[in-house]
Amino acid sequence: MNNTLDNAPEHIKLAVDLIMLLEENELAPADVLKALEIVKADFEKKTAA
């Protein structure tokens, strides 16, 4: 990561890492969005618990 990201909050670093991972795997954007909805719902349940 560059210096700008070194000082970024953890959630920004994670978002950048996830974007890079998804783009490197050349996944269909529609599939990525559907998968992210599932991931988001899962983590929201964990947060509520």
C-alpha positions in Angstrom: 0.0 0.0 0.0 1.1 3.5 -0.6 1.7 6.1 2.2 -1.9 7.5 1.8 -3.4 4.1 2.6 -0.9 3.4 5.4 -2.6 6.2 7.4 -6.1 5.4 6.3 -8.7 3.9 8.7 -8.9 0.1 8.7 -12.2 -0.1 7.0 -10.8 1.9 4.0 -7.8 -0.4 3.8 -10.1 -3.4 3.9 -12.3 -1.9 1.2 -9.4 -1.3 -1.1 -8.1 -4.8 -0.5 -11.5 -6.3 -1.3 -11.9 -4.2 -4.5 -8.4 -5.3 -5.7 -9.2 -9.0 -4.9 -12.5 -8.9 -6.7 -11.1 -7.0 -9.8 -8.1 -9.3 -10.1 -10.5 -12.3 -10.3 -12.4 -10.6 -13.1 -15.8 -11.5 -11.5 -19.0 -10.2 -13.0 -20.1 -7.0 -11.2 -23.6 -8.4 -10.8 -22.3 -11.5 -9.0 -20.0 -9.4 -6.8 -22.9 -7.2 -5.7 -25.1 -10.2 -4.9 -22.3 -11.8 -2.9 -21.7 -8.5 -1.1 -25.4 -8.3 -0.1 -25.0 -11.8 1.5 -21.8 -10.8 3.3 -23.3 -7.6 4.6 -26.4 -9.4 5.9 -24.2 -11.9 7.7 -22.0 -9.3 9.3 -25.1 -7.3 10.3 -26.5 -10.3 12.1 -23.1 -10.8 13.9 -23.1 -7.2 14.9 -26.6 -7.4 16.3 -25.9 -10.5 18.4 
